[in-house]
Every structure is written in C-alpha cells, then in structure tokens.
C-alpha cells in the first residue's frame, strides 16, 4: 500500500477527478482494477471507497490511499497492510 496526492506529477491532467468521476477527498482509495468503483475496504479500522484505479503497471493487490498533503503521503510511505474488502 502507498499514498498519493492530487499533484499533477502523480496523476494526470485532471488531478482532482478520480477514474470513477468522483472528486478526490478523504476516504478515496485507488484500487486494483478487479474491484468495482464503490467497493468499500477497511484499513486499520477506517473505511475507504474505491473511486480511483491503480496504474496498469501495478498488478496484484496494490492499493493507494489519497491524501491531501504531500508530506502526509511521504510519511505514509509504502506499507504492507491487511485490507479487508467489505463491498
């Protein structure tokens, strides 16, 4: 698991719009393509909603939590964390 922001260097030319068309906000997560938009996942007791997609180069079970501030995303770093799929 990693974290990302709406920095254009980390996204595309619409950095505040997710792949589902939703606006980025706390609780948004980029999920592997096998999970439908709207799928809910539980991470460390908090619920996140799949509204964005991982880049195709990431396969498997890589998730990416959206964060408002780059320093928070850097501090999150990369982690191996259990993700519970709620749907």
Backbone as ProteinMPNN parsed JSONL, in Angstrom:
{"seq_chain_A": "XXXXXXXXXXXXXXXXXXXXXXXXXXXXXXXXXXXXXXXXXXXXXXXXXXXXXXXXXXXXXXXXXXXXXXXXXXXXXXXXXXXXXXX", "coords_chain_A": {"N_chain_A": [[0.831, -1.175, 0.0], [0.396, 2.241, -0.684], [0.518, 5.866, -0.759], [-1.03, 8.702, -2.297], [-1.258, 11.991, -3.831], [-3.077, 14.829, -5.142], [-1.288, 15.976, -6.839], [-0.172, 16.961, -9.972], [2.006, 15.658, -11.06], [1.752, 13.141, -10.073], [-0.574, 12.163, -11.042], [-2.873, 12.771, -13.584], [-3.95, 15.05, -16.154], [-6.214, 15.929, -14.893], [-6.201, 16.286, -11.929], [-7.833, 16.316, -9.601], [-9.972, 14.754, -10.061], [-11.226, 11.539, -9.915], [-10.824, 8.222, -11.363], [-13.373, 7.196, -11.471], [-14.873, 9.41, -11.759], [-15.516, 10.799, -9.545], [-14.789, 13.322, -7.063], [-11.616, 13.944, -5.571], [-11.102, 13.22, -2.142], [-10.952, 12.889, 1.454], [-10.904, 9.503, 2.331], [-11.0, 8.352, -0.148], [-9.734, 5.845, -2.282], [-7.364, 4.338, -4.439], [-7.792, 1.457, -6.253], [-6.965, -1.972, -7.173], [-7.732, -3.01, -10.516], [-9.584, -5.087, -10.583], [-11.52, -4.648, -8.687], [-14.694, -3.198, -8.309], [-15.779, 0.209, -8.882], [-16.811, 2.013, -6.038], [-16.609, -0.073, -4.295], [-16.065, -0.897, -0.95], [-13.446, -0.75, 1.408], [-11.707, -1.821, 4.322], [-9.271, -0.469, 6.33], [-7.004, -0.538, 8.824], [-9.102, -0.026, 10.671], [-10.536, 2.011, 9.459], [-12.835, 3.079, 6.947], [-12.623, 3.019, 3.437], [-13.342, 4.094, 0.09], [-13.365, 2.68, -3.097], [-12.587, 4.633, -5.648], [-10.824, 5.304, -7.517], [-8.249, 4.201, -9.808], [-5.49, 1.957, -9.891], [-2.387, 2.42, -11.559], [-1.794, 0.629, -14.549], [0.627, -0.689, -14.497], [0.938, -1.627, -11.967], [0.249, -4.595, -10.587], [-1.681, -7.225, -9.035], [-2.361, -6.87, -5.606], [-2.19, -4.089, -4.944], [-2.862, -1.103, -3.283], [-3.72, 2.382, -3.107], [-3.855, 5.1, -1.145], [-5.61, 8.162, -1.158], [-4.353, 11.308, -0.239], [-4.472, 14.575, 1.147], [-2.238, 16.231, 1.571], [1.126, 16.373, 0.501], [3.249, 15.884, 2.273], [2.044, 14.228, 4.167], [1.505, 11.988, 2.599], [4.131, 11.22, 1.915], [5.055, 10.624, 4.496], [3.44, 8.443, 5.049], [4.395, 6.592, 3.219], [5.389, 3.41, 1.916], [3.648, 0.504, 2.691], [3.035, -2.712, 4.1], [-0.001, -3.852, 4.559], [-2.954, -5.202, 6.003], [-5.9, -5.469, 4.144], [-9.3, -5.312, 4.246], [-11.921, -6.409, 2.312], [-15.022, -5.017, 1.941], [-17.263, -4.456, 0.373]], "CA_chain_A": [[0.0, 0.0, 0.0], [1.104, 3.519, -0.735], [-0.375, 7.017, -0.704], [-0.816, 9.676, -3.372], [-1.949, 13.273, -3.707], [-3.584, 15.339, -6.423], [-0.199, 16.62, -7.576], [-0.241, 16.554, -11.379], [3.113, 14.728, -11.324], [1.357, 11.813, -9.606], [-1.858, 11.788, -11.627], [-2.952, 13.161, -14.99], [-4.285, 16.469, -16.299], [-7.389, 16.218, -14.064], [-5.712, 15.699, -10.675], [-8.817, 16.242, -8.521], [-11.046, 13.88, -10.506], [-10.806, 10.142, -9.905], [-11.19, 7.44, -12.547], [-14.831, 6.993, -11.46], [-15.505, 10.711, -11.974], [-15.697, 11.443, -8.236], [-13.755, 14.288, -6.665], [-10.752, 13.427, -4.523], [-11.411, 13.65, -0.786], [-10.583, 11.898, 2.451], [-11.667, 8.263, 2.205], [-10.859, 7.823, -1.508], [-8.593, 4.962, -2.466], [-7.176, 3.733, -5.76], [-7.813, 0.005, -6.061], [-6.688, -2.79, -8.352], [-8.824, -2.959, -11.492], [-10.569, -6.155, -10.39], [-12.551, -4.176, -7.76], [-15.602, -2.205, -8.891], [-15.908, 1.503, -8.225], [-17.795, 1.945, -4.966], [-16.244, -1.119, -3.336], [-15.522, -0.357, 0.289], [-12.398, -1.544, 2.045], [-11.39, -1.396, 5.687], [-7.83, -0.447, 6.577], [-6.712, -0.017, 10.169], [-10.33, 0.436, 11.303], [-11.17, 3.098, 8.702], [-13.453, 2.664, 5.688], [-12.262, 3.769, 2.234], [-14.147, 3.713, -1.072], [-12.629, 2.59, -4.365], [-13.059, 5.611, -6.63], [-9.735, 5.539, -8.448], [-7.598, 2.992, -10.295], [-4.041, 1.865, -9.894], [-1.776, 2.371, -12.875], [-1.759, -0.739, -15.076], [1.914, -1.329, -14.187], [0.821, -2.269, -10.656], [-0.706, -5.702, -10.606], [-1.832, -7.836, -7.726], [-3.209, -6.267, -4.579], [-1.636, -2.8, -4.529], [-3.83, -0.037, -3.055], [-3.095, 3.695, -2.99], [-4.777, 5.985, -0.43], [-5.469, 9.581, -1.49], [-4.112, 12.215, 0.88], [-4.499, 15.966, 0.721], [-0.921, 16.865, 1.656], [2.247, 15.557, 0.063], [4.037, 15.44, 3.434], [1.337, 13.083, 4.752], [1.734, 10.844, 1.711], [5.519, 10.803, 2.116], [5.152, 9.996, 5.812], [2.784, 7.141, 4.941], [5.353, 5.74, 2.516], [4.865, 2.133, 1.416], [3.414, -0.383, 3.825], [2.342, -3.977, 3.908], [-1.125, -3.732, 5.489], [-4.128, -6.008, 5.69], [-7.05, -4.735, 3.615], [-10.499, -6.151, 4.266], [-12.884, -5.988, 1.308], [-16.363, -5.014, 2.538], [-18.228, -4.347, -0.754]], "C_chain_A": [[0.876, 1.238, 0.0], [0.062, 4.634, -0.636], [-0.032, 7.965, -1.849], [-1.585, 10.945, -3.088], [-2.48, 13.675, -5.077], [-2.533, 16.134, -7.185], [-0.204, 16.087, -9.007], [0.898, 15.602, -11.765], [2.761, 13.3, -10.922], [0.087, 11.304, -10.285], [-1.863, 12.071, -13.121], [-3.356, 14.633, -15.057], [-5.587, 16.862, -15.593], [-7.12, 15.671, -12.651], [-6.725, 15.595, -9.536], [-10.035, 15.406, -8.889], [-10.519, 12.457, -10.574], [-11.25, 9.448, -11.189], [-12.7, 7.21, -12.62], [-15.585, 8.282, -11.768], [-15.775, 11.457, -10.673], [-14.564, 12.433, -7.985], [-12.904, 13.66, -5.561], [-11.145, 14.035, -3.185], [-10.959, 12.564, 0.166], [-11.484, 10.678, 2.307], [-11.631, 7.651, 0.819], [-9.604, 6.945, -1.575], [-8.565, 4.477, -3.912], [-7.006, 2.239, -5.539], [-7.361, -0.715, -7.328], [-7.933, -2.844, -9.24], [-9.889, -4.031, -11.303], [-11.69, -5.754, -9.428], [-13.384, -3.081, -8.422], [-15.499, -0.878, -8.159], [-17.013, 1.389, -7.181], [-17.516, 0.841, -3.954], [-15.645, -0.464, -2.107], [-14.509, -1.321, 0.873], [-12.122, -0.967, 3.421], [-9.898, -1.564, 5.913], [-7.61, 0.203, 7.931], [-7.948, 0.617, 10.812], [-11.072, 1.541, 10.57], [-11.681, 2.574, 7.365], [-13.037, 3.609, 4.568], [-13.117, 3.248, 1.085], [-13.29, 3.751, -2.329], [-13.273, 3.534, -5.376], [-12.005, 5.872, -7.697], [-9.092, 4.204, -8.8], [-6.087, 3.092, -10.139], [-3.562, 1.879, -11.338], [-1.642, 0.908, -13.283], [-0.448, -1.454, -14.729], [1.917, -1.996, -12.809], [-0.206, -3.384, -10.757], [-0.827, -6.265, -9.199], [-2.759, -7.053, -6.828], [-2.646, -4.951, -4.055], [-2.757, -1.771, -4.434], [-3.075, 1.258, -2.807], [-4.105, 4.663, -2.366], [-4.526, 7.43, -0.855], [-5.298, 10.381, -0.206], [-4.016, 13.641, 0.352], [-3.106, 16.587, 0.64], [0.205, 15.891, 1.305], [3.086, 15.057, 1.242], [3.375, 14.248, 4.116], [1.553, 11.828, 3.906], [3.162, 10.321, 1.848], [5.687, 10.087, 3.452], [4.491, 8.616, 5.832], [3.743, 6.151, 4.288], [4.697, 4.531, 1.874], [4.775, 1.191, 2.594], [2.755, -1.681, 3.371], [1.249, -4.027, 4.98], [-2.26, -4.642, 5.034], [-5.278, -5.108, 5.253], [-8.224, -5.699, 3.596], [-11.503, -5.587, 3.258], [-14.28, -6.119, 1.92], [-17.438, -5.147, 1.477], [-19.411, -3.641, -0.319]], "O_chain_A": [[1.948, 1.27, 0.604], [-1.127, 4.372, -0.454], [1.109, 8.02, -2.307], [-2.454, 10.979, -2.217], [-2.34, 12.934, -6.05], [-2.875, 16.892, -8.092], [-0.238, 14.874, -9.214], [0.754, 14.822, -12.707], [3.401, 12.352, -11.378], [-0.283, 10.141, -10.12], [-0.955, 11.654, -13.84], [-3.122, 15.381, -14.108], [-6.015, 18.012, -15.69], [-7.75, 14.7, -12.233], [-6.491, 14.848, -8.586], [-11.009, 15.348, -8.139], [-9.498, 12.192, -11.208], [-11.969, 10.03, -12.001], [-13.248, 7.045, -13.71], [-16.792, 8.257, -12.009], [-16.209, 12.609, -10.69], [-13.515, 12.374, -8.626], [-13.419, 12.928, -4.715], [-11.48, 15.217, -3.103], [-10.623, 11.456, -0.253], [-12.7, 10.816, 2.174], [-12.161, 6.56, 0.609], [-8.565, 7.268, -1.0], [-9.606, 4.238, -4.523], [-6.178, 1.809, -4.736], [-7.372, -0.142, -8.418], [-9.057, -2.734, -8.75], [-10.997, -3.889, -11.821], [-12.708, -6.442, -9.355], [-12.842, -2.152, -9.021], [-15.175, -0.833, -6.973], [-18.033, 0.741, -7.418], [-18.114, 0.817, -2.878], [-14.806, 0.43, -2.221], [-14.687, -2.538, 0.838], [-12.285, 0.232, 3.649], [-9.336, -2.642, 5.718], [-7.986, 1.355, 8.151], [-7.85, 1.678, 11.429], [-12.137, 1.967, 11.018], [-11.044, 1.733, 6.73], [-13.088, 4.83, 4.716], [-13.563, 2.101, 1.104], [-12.584, 4.725, -2.589], [-14.36, 3.27, -5.89], [-12.263, 6.58, -8.671], [-9.365, 3.191, -8.157], [-5.498, 4.168, -10.243], [-4.259, 1.402, -12.235], [-1.401, 0.047, -12.437], [-0.411, -2.683, -14.672], [2.78, -2.822, -12.513], [-1.389, -3.134, -10.987], [-0.14, -5.817, -8.281], [-3.83, -6.622, -7.256], [-2.628, -4.725, -2.845], [-3.516, -1.585, -5.386], [-1.931, 1.242, -2.353], [-5.103, 5.005, -2.999], [-3.381, 7.877, -0.909], [-6.001, 10.161, 0.781], [-3.536, 13.874, -0.758], [-2.829, 17.38, -0.261], [0.225, 14.746, 1.755], [3.581, 13.93, 1.214], [4.067, 13.349, 4.595], [1.759, 10.738, 4.441], [3.377, 9.11, 1.893], [6.374, 9.069, 3.536], [4.936, 7.724, 6.555], [3.886, 5.017, 4.744], [3.586, 4.618, 1.353], [5.703, 1.087, 3.397], [2.018, -1.719, 2.385], [1.537, -4.22, 6.162], [-2.492, -4.824, 3.838], [-5.589, -4.114, 5.909], [-8.148, -6.774, 3.0], [-11.887, -4.42, 3.346], [-14.672, -7.199, 2.363], [-18.416, -5.872, 1.664], [-20.337, -3.444, -1.107]]}, "name": "protein", "num_of_chains": 1, "seq": "XXXXXXXXXXXXXXXXXXXXXXXXXXXXXXXXXXXXXXXXXXXXXXXXXXXXXXXXXXXXXXXXXXXXXXXXXXXXXXXXXXXXXXX"}
